[in-house]
């Protein structure tokens, strides 16, 4: 079994991975919940 060079699947830093967790993902917020309350950007 050889480790095939699978394409990088990690989402771009500027692209929202979850529904409205784009610019907030860069911050030290492990949970996508606290970023929705303090910042009403995704609204």
Biopython code that builds the backbone (N, CA, C, O; Angstrom):
import numpy as np
from Bio.PDB.StructureBuilder import StructureBuilder

atoms = [
    (1, "UNK", "N", (0.846, -1.209, 0.000)),
    (1, "UNK", "CA", (0.000, 0.000, 0.000)),
    (1, "UNK", "C", (0.880, 1.256, 0.000)),
    (1, "UNK", "O", (1.564, 1.557, 0.978)),
    (2, "UNK", "N", (0.841, 1.968, -1.111)),
    (2, "UNK", "CA", (1.655, 3.186, -1.180)),
    (2, "UNK", "C", (0.802, 4.423, -0.931)),
    (2, "UNK", "O", (-0.314, 4.528, -1.441)),
    (3, "UNK", "N", (1.323, 5.344, -0.158)),
    (3, "UNK", "CA", (0.590, 6.585, 0.169)),
    (3, "UNK", "C", (0.386, 7.460, -1.064)),
    (3, "UNK", "O", (1.260, 8.249, -1.426)),
    (4, "UNK", "N", (-0.760, 7.318, -1.698)),
    (4, "UNK", "CA", (-1.030, 8.112, -2.901)),
    (4, "UNK", "C", (-1.082, 9.605, -2.565)),
    (4, "UNK", "O", (-1.587, 9.996, -1.513)),
    (5, "UNK", "N", (-0.560, 10.419, -3.460)),
    (5, "UNK", "CA", (-0.552, 11.876, -3.258)),
    (5, "UNK", "C", (-1.935, 12.482, -3.418)),
    (5, "UNK", "O", (-2.209, 13.182, -4.392)),
    (6, "UNK", "N", (-2.806, 12.205, -2.449)),
    (6, "UNK", "CA", (-4.170, 12.748, -2.548)),
    (6, "UNK", "C", (-4.142, 14.281, -2.492)),
    (6, "UNK", "O", (-3.311, 14.865, -1.796)),
    (7, "UNK", "N", (-5.032, 14.912, -3.208)),
    (7, "UNK", "CA", (-5.090, 16.385, -3.267)),
    (7, "UNK", "C", (-5.405, 16.992, -1.905)),
    (7, "UNK", "O", (-6.117, 16.400, -1.094)),
    (8, "UNK", "N", (-4.859, 18.188, -1.667)),
    (8, "UNK", "CA", (-5.111, 18.833, -0.369)),
    (8, "UNK", "C", (-6.588, 19.176, -0.247)),
    (8, "UNK", "O", (-7.129, 19.939, -1.047)),
    (9, "UNK", "N", (-7.223, 18.611, 0.753)),
    (9, "UNK", "CA", (-8.672, 18.818, 0.909)),
    (9, "UNK", "C", (-8.943, 19.945, 1.910)),
    (9, "UNK", "O", (-10.084, 20.390, 2.039)),
    (10, "UNK", "N", (-7.918, 20.409, 2.614)),
    (10, "UNK", "CA", (-8.170, 21.455, 3.614)),
    (10, "UNK", "C", (-8.745, 22.714, 2.957)),
    (10, "UNK", "O", (-8.206, 23.213, 1.970)),
    (11, "UNK", "N", (-9.810, 23.200, 3.502)),
    (11, "UNK", "CA", (-10.494, 24.386, 2.963)),
    (11, "UNK", "C", (-9.600, 25.632, 3.028)),
    (11, "UNK", "O", (-8.760, 25.765, 3.919)),
    (12, "UNK", "N", (-9.797, 26.522, 2.081)),
    (12, "UNK", "CA", (-8.994, 27.745, 2.062)),
    (12, "UNK", "C", (-9.295, 28.585, 3.305)),
    (12, "UNK", "O", (-10.408, 28.552, 3.830)),
    (13, "UNK", "N", (-8.290, 29.342, 3.770)),
    (13, "UNK", "CA", (-8.455, 30.180, 4.971)),
    (13, "UNK", "C", (-9.442, 31.319, 4.752)),
    (13, "UNK", "O", (-10.041, 31.825, 5.702)),
    (14, "UNK", "N", (-9.606, 31.715, 3.506)),
    (14, "UNK", "CA", (-10.521, 32.819, 3.216)),
    (14, "UNK", "C", (-11.905, 32.315, 2.859)),
    (14, "UNK", "O", (-12.841, 33.096, 2.689)),
    (15, "UNK", "N", (-12.023, 31.006, 2.746)),
    (15, "UNK", "CA", (-13.324, 30.444, 2.380)),
    (15, "UNK", "C", (-14.034, 29.891, 3.608)),
    (15, "UNK", "O", (-13.415, 29.164, 4.386)),
    (16, "UNK", "N", (-15.293, 30.205, 3.808)),
    (16, "UNK", "CA", (-16.055, 29.734, 4.982)),
    (16, "UNK", "C", (-16.229, 28.221, 4.964)),
    (16, "UNK", "O", (-16.930, 27.683, 4.107)),
    (17, "UNK", "N", (-15.592, 27.537, 5.910)),
    (17, "UNK", "CA", (-15.711, 26.082, 5.977)),
    (17, "UNK", "C", (-17.115, 25.690, 6.397)),
    (17, "UNK", "O", (-17.790, 24.916, 5.718)),
    (18, "UNK", "N", (-17.542, 26.232, 7.520)),
    (18, "UNK", "CA", (-18.893, 25.944, 8.009)),
    (18, "UNK", "C", (-19.802, 27.127, 7.693)),
    (18, "UNK", "O", (-19.323, 28.178, 7.268)),
    (19, "UNK", "N", (-21.075, 26.971, 7.891)),
    (19, "UNK", "CA", (-22.028, 28.051, 7.588)),
    (19, "UNK", "C", (-21.714, 29.323, 8.386)),
    (19, "UNK", "O", (-22.257, 29.541, 9.469)),
    (20, "UNK", "N", (-20.843, 30.140, 7.840)),
    (20, "UNK", "CA", (-20.560, 31.407, 8.518)),
    (20, "UNK", "C", (-19.365, 31.324, 9.453)),
    (20, "UNK", "O", (-19.302, 32.046, 10.448)),
    (21, "UNK", "N", (-18.414, 30.444, 9.139)),
    (21, "UNK", "CA", (-17.227, 30.364, 10.006)),
    (21, "UNK", "C", (-15.984, 30.617, 9.160)),
    (21, "UNK", "O", (-15.019, 29.855, 9.226)),
    (22, "UNK", "N", (-16.005, 31.667, 8.379)),
    (22, "UNK", "CA", (-14.866, 31.967, 7.505)),
    (22, "UNK", "C", (-13.825, 32.803, 8.232)),
    (22, "UNK", "O", (-12.803, 32.273, 8.669)),
    (23, "UNK", "N", (-14.072, 34.113, 8.367)),
    (23, "UNK", "CA", (-13.117, 35.017, 9.004)),
    (23, "UNK", "C", (-12.956, 34.734, 10.499)),
    (23, "UNK", "O", (-11.957, 35.122, 11.105)),
    (24, "UNK", "N", (-13.927, 34.069, 11.078)),
    (24, "UNK", "CA", (-13.870, 33.801, 12.525)),
    (24, "UNK", "C", (-13.003, 32.569, 12.798)),
    (24, "UNK", "O", (-12.495, 32.395, 13.906)),
    (25, "UNK", "N", (-12.838, 31.720, 11.790)),
    (25, "UNK", "CA", (-12.059, 30.489, 11.984)),
    (25, "UNK", "C", (-10.597, 30.839, 12.286)),
    (25, "UNK", "O", (-9.927, 30.085, 12.991)),
    (26, "UNK", "N", (-10.091, 31.961, 11.772)),
    (26, "UNK", "CA", (-8.690, 32.313, 12.003)),
    (26, "UNK", "C", (-8.461, 32.621, 13.483)),
    (26, "UNK", "O", (-7.359, 32.427, 13.995)),
    (27, "UNK", "N", (-9.486, 33.094, 14.160)),
    (27, "UNK", "CA", (-9.324, 33.422, 15.582)),
    (27, "UNK", "C", (-9.216, 32.146, 16.425)),
    (27, "UNK", "O", (-9.599, 31.071, 15.963)),
    (28, "UNK", "N", (-8.713, 32.250, 17.625)),
    (28, "UNK", "CA", (-8.577, 31.092, 18.524)),
    (28, "UNK", "C", (-9.926, 30.604, 19.032)),
    (28, "UNK", "O", (-10.144, 30.511, 20.240)),
    (29, "UNK", "N", (-10.832, 30.293, 18.107)),
    (29, "UNK", "CA", (-12.158, 29.803, 18.524)),
    (29, "UNK", "C", (-12.356, 28.366, 18.047)),
    (29, "UNK", "O", (-12.710, 28.138, 16.891)),
    (30, "UNK", "N", (-12.129, 27.405, 18.928)),
    (30, "UNK", "CA", (-12.264, 25.989, 18.588)),
    (30, "UNK", "C", (-13.703, 25.632, 18.239)),
    (30, "UNK", "O", (-13.936, 24.730, 17.433)),
    (31, "UNK", "N", (-14.663, 26.321, 18.829)),
    (31, "UNK", "CA", (-16.068, 26.013, 18.568)),
    (31, "UNK", "C", (-16.687, 27.068, 17.644)),
    (31, "UNK", "O", (-16.465, 28.266, 17.821)),
    (32, "UNK", "N", (-17.455, 26.616, 16.672)),
    (32, "UNK", "CA", (-18.101, 27.517, 15.718)),
    (32, "UNK", "C", (-19.333, 28.192, 16.313)),
    (32, "UNK", "O", (-20.049, 28.910, 15.615)),
    (33, "UNK", "N", (-19.574, 27.967, 17.580)),
    (33, "UNK", "CA", (-20.758, 28.543, 18.227)),
    (33, "UNK", "C", (-20.457, 29.928, 18.808)),
    (33, "UNK", "O", (-21.175, 30.883, 18.511)),
    (34, "UNK", "N", (-19.418, 30.051, 19.624)),
    (34, "UNK", "CA", (-19.083, 31.339, 20.257)),
    (34, "UNK", "C", (-18.774, 32.434, 19.231)),
    (34, "UNK", "O", (-18.827, 33.621, 19.553)),
    (35, "UNK", "N", (-18.457, 32.040, 18.016)),
    (35, "UNK", "CA", (-18.118, 33.043, 16.999)),
    (35, "UNK", "C", (-19.392, 33.627, 16.387)),
    (35, "UNK", "O", (-19.360, 34.681, 15.751)),
    (36, "UNK", "N", (-20.493, 32.940, 16.584)),
    (36, "UNK", "CA", (-21.754, 33.394, 15.995)),
    (36, "UNK", "C", (-22.413, 34.437, 16.894)),
    (36, "UNK", "O", (-23.124, 35.318, 16.410)),
    (37, "UNK", "N", (-22.178, 34.337, 18.197)),
    (37, "UNK", "CA", (-22.832, 35.260, 19.124)),
    (37, "UNK", "C", (-22.138, 36.627, 19.179)),
    (37, "UNK", "O", (-22.775, 37.640, 18.890)),
    (38, "UNK", "N", (-20.861, 36.680, 19.541)),
    (38, "UNK", "CA", (-20.166, 37.970, 19.678)),
    (38, "UNK", "C", (-20.068, 38.720, 18.349)),
    (38, "UNK", "O", (-20.124, 39.950, 18.313)),
    (39, "UNK", "N", (-19.925, 37.979, 17.277)),
    (39, "UNK", "CA", (-19.771, 38.641, 15.968)),
    (39, "UNK", "C", (-20.980, 38.338, 15.083)),
    (39, "UNK", "O", (-21.257, 37.180, 14.772)),
    (40, "UNK", "N", (-21.683, 39.369, 14.689)),
    (40, "UNK", "CA", (-22.859, 39.143, 13.835)),
    (40, "UNK", "C", (-22.499, 39.330, 12.382)),
    (40, "UNK", "O", (-23.230, 39.973, 11.629)),
    (41, "UNK", "N", (-21.375, 38.770, 11.987)),
    (41, "UNK", "CA", (-20.898, 38.945, 10.620)),
    (41, "UNK", "C", (-21.629, 37.993, 9.677)),
    (41, "UNK", "O", (-22.002, 38.368, 8.565)),
    (42, "UNK", "N", (-21.827, 36.770, 10.131)),
    (42, "UNK", "CA", (-22.468, 35.769, 9.272)),
    (42, "UNK", "C", (-23.941, 36.122, 9.037)),
    (42, "UNK", "O", (-24.557, 35.599, 8.108)),
    (43, "UNK", "N", (-24.509, 36.999, 9.863)),
    (43, "UNK", "CA", (-25.937, 37.320, 9.709)),
    (43, "UNK", "C", (-26.126, 38.029, 8.397)),
    (43, "UNK", "O", (-27.249, 38.397, 8.050)),
]
sb = StructureBuilder()
sb.init_structure("model")
sb.init_model(0)
sb.init_chain("A")
sb.init_seg("    ")
for serial, (resi, resn, name, xyz) in enumerate(atoms, 1):
    if name == "N":
        sb.init_residue(resn, " ", resi, " ")
    sb.init_atom(name, np.array(xyz, "f"), 0.0, 1.0, " ", f" {name:<3s}", serial, name[0])
structure = sb.get_structure()
